């Protein structure tokens, strides 16, 4: 009995480490990148205070962390399958309430981001309800964030139904609502006013959804499925195929979005803008982080997966921590990219 309790405790600690590594790395990278690319104060022009300057990127990246959690936890039922409820249901009993909590956190962070961005546009003033309403009414970013918050609340509501009724609530519905809530997030970044605006936005949305499914799925697998060899042998091969597609989509769409945004921005010229602008420099950093993910993901797919199929013990959690840490850094840099100068 003592051994069993210690084993359960170790599993829970391992799960917390995986999720914690992603969140901590994302916050640290967002703060560091935002600090390094912060614009110098202009005499006579009021600048946002320290609370806004640092609070906005932190809240914005926490929004991403929560959204990634909802997507990953929503994918888990499909990865586990429905043929062995005696093994899968104990896992899902832990996962469903966490998905609801993450959805609430997503909605709260989206609303807080609206408040912080209103404050950023009105330096020296405490945002009032009227100022916030005007921001949402006039700025597409505010409307996108409000829509994302509404989707997060819908995900929380559907999640509560899943807590009550289990897998009678279709997993596909939870996945679709979570991914749908990600669609407005690219609106919070740089917008390009050209005939290529719509294709670039589609590329951004593919990038955001692919990254969320890849990152969230890996965290959910390592945190909740890795301790169960039978379940892992079933779920990880499915996720590995999804992750491979997501890796290709994320890498390609990220390059297309970054280069196209710089090429179509007035005053920015390629290839010079890649190394001279804060935006370009951060795109290079993020591209390098995505490239670093390739050998980490390849090790899990080609070295660990065969052993996992044979129900053997592996160091999956350790490699997953390394991979999600790099993913967290990439997410933090991505937040800074949305706030950086292109020219």
N, C-alpha and C positions, 0 to 999 in steps of 0.2 A: 504493500500500500504506500509506503514511503517513497519507493522508487517511482511509482505511478504519479504521485503528487509532484515530485521533483521534475518528472518528465513533462507534465502538463504546464508547470510553471516555466520551464525552459522554453517550451513552444510559444507560450504567450509573450515571453520576453523577446524571443526571436522575431515575432510578428511586429511588436512595437518598434524594434530596431529598424526593420525594413521601412515602415511608414515614417518613423522619426527621421531617418537618414534623408529621405526625400524632402520632407518639409523643412528641415533645418538647412539643408544645402540650397534649397530654392530661396528661402528668406535671406540667407547670407549673400548669395549671388546677386539677388535683386538690389539689396542695400548697397553692396560694394560697387556694382556696375552703375547704379544711379548716382552714387557719389562721385565716381570717376568721370562721368559724362555730364555732370551738372553744369548748367550754363552760368557764366560769370554774371555777377550783379551789374546792372546798367544804372548809372547815376540818374536819379529822378524817377526811376521806374520801380514801383514796389514789388518785392519778391515774396513768395510764399514763406511762411514761417517754418521753423525746424520740424514742428509736429506734422505739417502737411508734406514737407519735402521728404521726410522719412516714413511717415505713416502711410502715405498713398502707395508707394511701391510694396510695402509690407502687406497691406490689406489686399492689394491687387493680386499679389502672388498667393496669398492665402485663399483667395477666390479660386485660383487655378488648382491649388492643392485639394480643396474640397470637391471641386468639379471632377477632378481625376479620380478621387475616391469613389464618388457616386457612379461614375462610368465603370470602373473596375469591379466594384461590388455588384453592379447590375449584370455584368457579363458572367459572373461566376456560376449562376445556375446553368447557363447554357454549356459552359465548359465542363461542369461536373456531370451533366446529364441527369436523367430522371429514372434510370433503370435500377438504381441501388439506393432507395430512400433510407434504408437503415444506416448506411454510411454517410450519405450526403446531408440528411436532415440535421444531424447534430452540428455540422458546420454551418448550414444555412440559418439555424437558430441564432447563431452569433452574428452572422453577416447582415441579416435583414434589419435589425435595430440600428446597426452602425451606418447602414446606407441612409436611413432616415435622418440620423444625426448629421451626417455629412451633407445631406441635402439642405437641412436647415442652416448649417454653417455657410454653404454656398450662397443661399439667398441673403443671409445677413451681410456677408462680405460684399456681395454685389451692391446692396443698398448703401453700405458704408463707403464703397468706392465712389458712388454718386455724390455723397456728402463731401468727401475729400476733394473730388475734382471740382465741385462747386466752389469750395474754399480756395482751391488753386487759382481759379479764374477771378476770385474776388479777394486778393491778398489784403490782410489787415482787418477783414470782417469775419464775424461769426456767421456761418450760413444759416439763414432763416428758411422757413418752409417755402416762402414766396420765391427766394433765390433758387432753391433746389428745384421747385416746380418750373421756374423759367428756364433753368439749365436743361431739364429733361425735355421741355417743349421745344427749345431752340437748337439743341445739339444732338446729333445722331448717336454720339457715344452714350449719352444719358438714356436715350430711348433703348439702345441695345442692352445696356446693363439692366434696365428695368424689365425688359422682356426676359433676359436671362434669369433674373430673380424670380419672375413668375413661373418659368419652367422648373426652377429648383423647388419652388413650393409645390408645384404639381407632382414632381418626383417624390417629395416628402409625403404627399397625400397617398400616392400610389404605393409607396413603401410601407406606409402604415397599414394599408389593406393587405399587403403581402405578409406583414407581421401577424396579422389576424387570420388570414386565410391560407397562408403558405403559397405553394407553387400553383394554386388555383388561379392566382393572379399571373398572367402571362409574363414570362421573363422578357419576351420581345418588347412588350409595352414599356417596361422599365428602361430597357436599353434605348429605345427610340426617343423617349422623353428626355433622357439624360443627354443623348447626342444632340437632340434638337436645341437644348438649352445652350449648347456650345456655339451654335451658328452665329449669334450676334456678337460673340467675343472679338472676332477680328475687326469689327466696327470700332473698337476702342483703340486701335492702332493707327498707323499712318494711312491716310486716304490719298489716292492718286486721281486727279481730275483729268481723265483722258478716256478715249474710246476703249482702252484696255482695263478700265476700272472693274467691270464685272468679272472678267476672267481672273484678274488678280485677287479679287475677293473670294472667288471660288477656290483658288489655290490656297489662300489663307485658311479657309474653312476646312479643306481637306487636311491641311497641316495640323490644325488644332484638333480635329476629331481623331486623326491617326495617332497623334502624340498621346492623347488622353486614353485611347483604347490600349495602346502599347504599354504605357506607364502604369495606368490603373490596373490592367490585367496582370502585369508582372507583380505588382505589390500585393494584389489579392491572392495570387497563386502562392507567393512566398510566405505570406502572413498566415493564411488559413488552410492551404492545401498541402504545403510541403511536409508537415508532420505526419501526413497520412499516405503511406507509400502506395496503397491500392488506388486511392483517388488520384494521386499525383500521376501515376502511370496512365490513367485515362485522360486526365485534363490537360497535362502539359503538352502532349503532342498536338492537341487541338489548338492550344494557345500559341505554340511555336509557329504554326502556319499563319495565324493571324498576325503575330509579331513580325514575321518576315515581310508580309505585305505592308504593314504599317511602317516598318523601317524604310522601305523603298519609297513609299508615299511621302513620309515626313522629310526625308533627305531631298527628294526631287522638288517637292512643293516649296520647301524652305528656300532653296537656291533660286527657284523661279520668282518667288515673291520678293526676296531681298534684292536681287539684281534688277528686276523689273521696276520696283519702287524707286531705286536710285536712278535708273536710266530715264524714267518718265517724270522725275521731279525737276522743275525748272531751277537752273543754277547748279545742278549736280551733273558731273560728267564722269563716265566710266573710261578707264578703270581707276582713275585718280580718286574718286569718291570712296572707293573701298578702303583706302588707307588714310585718307585725310579727314573723313567725316566720322563723328562718333557712331552714327548709325552703321556705316560700313565696317568699322572696327569691331563692333559688337556682332555683326553678322558673321564676320570671320571667326570670332571666338565661338559663337554658337555652332557654326559649321564644323569647327574642330572638335567640339564636344560630341556632336552627332557622329563624327567619324570615329571617335574614341569608343563609342557604343558598339561599333561593328564587331571588333574582336571579342568584347565581353558577351554580346549576344551569340556570336558564333560558338564560343566555348560552351555555353549552356546548351545550344542546339546540337552540336556535333560531338561534344565530349561527355556531357552529363546526361543528355536525353536517352542514349542507348542504355545506360546503367539504370536510369529511372524506369524505363520500360520493363527491365528485369527485376524491378522491386528492390534494387540494392540501395544502400545508403550513399548519399552524395553530399557535397558541400554546396548545394543549391542556394541555401539562404545566404551564405557568405558571398557568393557571386552575384546574387540578386541585390544585396546591399550595395556592392560596388557599382552595379549597373544603375540602380535607382538614384544613387548619389550623384552620378554624372547627369542623369536625367533631371534631377533637382537643380543642378547648376545651370543646365540648359534652359529650364523654365524660368529661373531667376533672371538670366541674361535676356530672355525673350520679353519679360516685363520691362526691362530697361530699354530694349529696342523700341518699344511702343512710345517711349517718352524722350527718345534721343533726337538730336538734330541731324538732318540729312545733308544740309549744306553748311 
